[in-house]
């Protein structure tokens, strides 16, 4: 595959990878309000579409935001999920899951002045309750905006690899 877009320079790439490291540290430490306030842009589209396992000859188009999705949140909906989680009354997260994130294969391209399209792979290792362990792998497609306070995510598409998720719920942020 020949890429026609030009990757960002090393310094900017390092800044984006550092941004992702700080983001997952907030999530791993359950600092959901800080994550929301510092990482999420007000025009966010946070989306995890549902994909079907299809034969190669099936040429139907990929899902769109109007189709069924696991997450299809805007700023207010994402804020509502964060607020609800912070009440301590989300039974599926009491006690809270222990989650470890691994973000890798980060590729970043400038799409407009101070805006970037970033592709990465994410592995989520989640321990729930006493003995429930789940591993999720995802491809992530982000659009970041560089601001005076750092990078803000204004679009996040999460492509979960599993077609049938064995986890009892997906009440966590990626």
C-alpha positions as a Markdown table, in Angstrom:
| # | Residue | x | y | z |
|---|---|---|---|---|
| 1 | Unk | 0.0 | 0.0 | 0.0 |
| 2 | Unk | 1.4 | 3.4 | -1.0 |
| 3 | Unk | 0.7 | 6.1 | 1.5 |
| 4 | Unk | 0.1 | 9.5 | -0.2 |
| 5 | Unk | -0.1 | 11.5 | 3.1 |
| 6 | Unk | 3.1 | 12.6 | 4.7 |
| 7 | Unk | 3.8 | 11.5 | 8.3 |
| 8 | Unk | 4.5 | 14.1 | 10.9 |
| 9 | Unk | 8.1 | 14.8 | 11.9 |
| 10 | Unk | 9.8 | 13.0 | 14.7 |
| 11 | Unk | 9.3 | 15.7 | 17.3 |
| 12 | Unk | 5.6 | 16.0 | 16.7 |
| 13 | Unk | 5.3 | 12.2 | 16.6 |
| 14 | Unk | 7.0 | 12.0 | 20.0 |
| 15 | Unk | 4.6 | 14.6 | 21.4 |
| 16 | Unk | 1.6 | 12.6 | 20.1 |
| 17 | Unk | 2.9 | 9.3 | 21.6 |
| 18 | Unk | 3.6 | 11.2 | 24.9 |
| 19 | Unk | 0.0 | 12.5 | 24.8 |
| 20 | Unk | -1.3 | 8.9 | 24.5 |
| 21 | Unk | 0.9 | 7.7 | 27.4 |
| 22 | Unk | -0.5 | 10.5 | 29.6 |
| 23 | Unk | -4.0 | 9.6 | 28.5 |
| 24 | Unk | -3.8 | 5.9 | 29.4 |
| 25 | Unk | -2.2 | 6.8 | 32.7 |
| 26 | Unk | -5.2 | 8.9 | 33.6 |
| 27 | Unk | -7.6 | 6.0 | 32.5 |
| 28 | Unk | -5.6 | 3.4 | 34.4 |
| 29 | Unk | -5.7 | 5.5 | 37.5 |
| 30 | Unk | -9.4 | 6.0 | 37.1 |
| 31 | Unk | -9.0 | 9.8 | 36.7 |
| 32 | Unk | -12.0 | 10.0 | 34.4 |
| 33 | Unk | -12.9 | 13.6 | 35.0 |
| 34 | Unk | -9.3 | 14.7 | 34.4 |
| 35 | Unk | -9.3 | 12.6 | 31.2 |
| 36 | Unk | -12.5 | 14.1 | 30.0 |
| 37 | Unk | -11.6 | 17.7 | 30.8 |
| 38 | Unk | -8.0 | 17.6 | 29.4 |
| 39 | Unk | -8.2 | 15.1 | 26.5 |
| 40 | Unk | -11.7 | 15.4 | 25.0 |
| 41 | Unk | -12.7 | 18.2 | 22.6 |
| 42 | Unk | -16.3 | 19.6 | 22.8 |
| 43 | Unk | -16.9 | 18.5 | 19.2 |
| 44 | Unk | -16.0 | 14.9 | 19.9 |
| 45 | Unk | -17.4 | 11.9 | 18.1 |
| 46 | Unk | -16.5 | 8.8 | 20.1 |
| 47 | Unk | -17.6 | 5.7 | 18.1 |
| 48 | Unk | -17.2 | 1.9 | 18.2 |
| 49 | Unk | -19.2 | 0.5 | 15.3 |
| 50 | Unk | -20.5 | -3.0 | 15.0 |
| 51 | Unk | -18.9 | -4.9 | 12.2 |
| 52 | Unk | -20.2 | -8.1 | 10.6 |
| 53 | Unk | -17.9 | -11.0 | 9.7 |
| 54 | Unk | -18.4 | -11.1 | 5.9 |
| 55 | Unk | -17.2 | -13.1 | 3.0 |
| 56 | Unk | -14.8 | -11.3 | 0.6 |
| 57 | Unk | -17.4 | -11.2 | -2.1 |
| 58 | Unk | -19.9 | -9.3 | 0.1 |
| 59 | Unk | -19.3 | -5.7 | -1.0 |
| 60 | Unk | -21.8 | -3.9 | 1.3 |
| 61 | Unk | -20.3 | -0.7 | 2.7 |
| 62 | Unk | -18.7 | -0.4 | 6.1 |
| 63 | Unk | -20.8 | 0.9 | 9.0 |
| 64 | Unk | -21.6 | 4.6 | 9.2 |
| 65 | Unk | -22.4 | 6.6 | 12.4 |
| 66 | Unk | -26.1 | 6.1 | 11.6 |
| 67 | Unk | -25.8 | 2.3 | 12.0 |
| 68 | Unk | -25.8 | 0.1 | 15.1 |
| 69 | Unk | -22.8 | 0.8 | 17.4 |
| 70 | Unk | -21.5 | -0.1 | 20.8 |
| 71 | Unk | -20.6 | 3.5 | 21.4 |
| 72 | Unk | -21.8 | 6.4 | 19.3 |
| 73 | Unk | -21.3 | 9.3 | 21.7 |
| 74 | Unk | -21.0 | 13.1 | 21.3 |
| 75 | Unk | -19.6 | 15.4 | 24.1 |
| 76 | Unk | -22.8 | 15.4 | 26.2 |
| 77 | Unk | -23.2 | 11.6 | 26.0 |
| 78 | Unk | -19.6 | 10.9 | 26.9 |
| 79 | Unk | -19.8 | 13.4 | 29.7 |
| 80 | Unk | -22.9 | 11.6 | 31.0 |
| 81 | Unk | -21.0 | 8.2 | 31.0 |
| 82 | Unk | -18.1 | 9.8 | 32.9 |
| 83 | Unk | -20.5 | 11.5 | 35.4 |
| 84 | Unk | -22.4 | 8.2 | 35.9 |
| 85 | Unk | -19.2 | 6.3 | 36.5 |
| 86 | Unk | -18.1 | 8.8 | 39.1 |
| 87 | Unk | -21.2 | 8.3 | 41.2 |
| 88 | Unk | -19.9 | 5.0 | 42.4 |
| 89 | Unk | -23.2 | 3.4 | 41.6 |
| 90 | Unk | -22.3 | 1.7 | 38.4 |
| 91 | Unk | -22.8 | -1.9 | 39.6 |
| 92 | Unk | -20.7 | -3.4 | 36.8 |
| 93 | Unk | -17.7 | -1.3 | 37.9 |
| 94 | Unk | -18.1 | -1.9 | 41.7 |
| 95 | Unk | -15.5 | -2.9 | 42.6 |
| 96 | Unk | -13.7 | -1.1 | 39.8 |
| 97 | Unk | -12.0 | -3.1 | 37.1 |
| 98 | Unk | -8.2 | -3.1 | 37.0 |
| 99 | Unk | -7.3 | -2.1 | 33.4 |
| 100 | Unk | -4.0 | -1.8 | 31.7 |
| 101 | Unk | -3.7 | -0.2 | 28.2 |
| 102 | Unk | -1.0 | -0.7 | 25.6 |
| 103 | Unk | -1.0 | 1.8 | 22.7 |
| 104 | Unk | 1.3 | 0.9 | 19.9 |
| 105 | Unk | 2.0 | 1.2 | 16.1 |
| 106 | Unk | 1.2 | 4.9 | 16.2 |
| 107 | Unk | 1.1 | 6.6 | 12.8 |
| 108 | Unk | 0.3 | 10.3 | 12.6 |
| 109 | Unk | -0.5 | 12.5 | 9.6 |
| 110 | Unk | -1.2 | 16.2 | 9.4 |
| 111 | Unk | -4.7 | 16.8 | 7.9 |
| 112 | Unk | -5.0 | 20.6 | 8.5 |
| 113 | Unk | -3.0 | 23.2 | 10.4 |
| 114 | Unk | -2.8 | 21.8 | 14.0 |
| 115 | Unk | -5.0 | 18.9 | 13.2 |
| 116 | Unk | -3.8 | 15.3 | 12.9 |
| 117 | Unk | -5.2 | 11.9 | 11.9 |
| 118 | Unk | -3.6 | 9.2 | 14.1 |
| 119 | Unk | -3.8 | 5.4 | 13.7 |
| 120 | Unk | -2.8 | 3.1 | 16.5 |
| 121 | Unk | -3.3 | -0.3 | 17.9 |
| 122 | Unk | -4.6 | -0.8 | 21.5 |
| 123 | Unk | -4.5 | -3.8 | 23.7 |
| 124 | Unk | -6.8 | -3.6 | 26.8 |
| 125 | Unk | -6.2 | -6.1 | 29.6 |
| 126 | Unk | -9.0 | -6.0 | 32.1 |
| 127 | Unk | -9.4 | -7.7 | 35.4 |
| 128 | Unk | -12.9 | -7.7 | 37.0 |
| 129 | Unk | -14.0 | -9.0 | 40.3 |
| 130 | Unk | -12.0 | -11.9 | 41.7 |
| 131 | Unk | -11.2 | -13.9 | 38.6 |
| 132 | Unk | -12.6 | -12.4 | 35.4 |
| 133 | Unk | -9.9 | -11.5 | 32.9 |
| 134 | Unk | -10.6 | -10.1 | 29.5 |
| 135 | Unk | -8.3 | -9.0 | 26.7 |
| 136 | Unk | -9.5 | -6.7 | 23.9 |
| 137 | Unk | -7.5 | -5.7 | 20.8 |
| 138 | Unk | -8.6 | -2.7 | 18.8 |
| 139 | Unk | -7.5 | -0.5 | 16.0 |
| 140 | Unk | -8.0 | 3.1 | 16.8 |
| 141 | Unk | -8.5 | 6.0 | 14.4 |
| 142 | Unk | -8.2 | 9.4 | 16.1 |
| 143 | Unk | -8.3 | 13.0 | 15.0 |
| 144 | Unk | -6.4 | 15.2 | 17.3 |
| 145 | Unk | -6.3 | 19.0 | 17.5 |
| 146 | Unk | -3.3 | 20.8 | 19.0 |
| 147 | Unk | -4.3 | 23.4 | 21.4 |
| 148 | Unk | -2.5 | 25.7 | 23.9 |
| 149 | Unk | -3.1 | 23.1 | 26.6 |
| 150 | Unk | -2.1 | 20.0 | 24.6 |
| 151 | Unk | -3.8 | 17.7 | 22.2 |
| 152 | Unk | -7.6 | 17.2 | 22.2 |
| 153 | Unk | -9.4 | 14.3 | 20.6 |
| 154 | Unk | -12.3 | 15.4 | 18.4 |
| 155 | Unk | -12.9 | 12.1 | 16.7 |
| 156 | Unk | -12.2 | 8.6 | 17.9 |
| 157 | Unk | -13.2 | 5.5 | 16.0 |
| 158 | Unk | -12.6 | 2.2 | 17.8 |
| 159 | Unk | -12.5 | -0.9 | 15.7 |
| 160 | Unk | -12.7 | -3.9 | 18.1 |
| 161 | Unk | -11.2 | -7.0 | 16.6 |
| 162 | Unk | -13.6 | -9.5 | 18.2 |
| 163 | Unk | -16.8 | -10.1 | 16.4 |
| 164 | Unk | -18.3 | -11.7 | 19.5 |
| 165 | Unk | -17.1 | -10.0 | 22.7 |
| 166 | Unk | -16.8 | -12.4 | 25.7 |
| 167 | Unk | -16.6 | -9.6 | 28.2 |
| 168 | Unk | -19.7 | -9.1 | 30.3 |
| 169 | Unk | -19.7 | -5.4 | 29.5 |
| 170 | Unk | -17.7 | -2.7 | 27.8 |
| 171 | Unk | -18.1 | 0.0 | 30.4 |
| 172 | Unk | -14.6 | 1.4 | 30.1 |
| 173 | Unk | -13.0 | 4.1 | 27.9 |
| 174 | Unk | -10.4 | 3.4 | 25.3 |
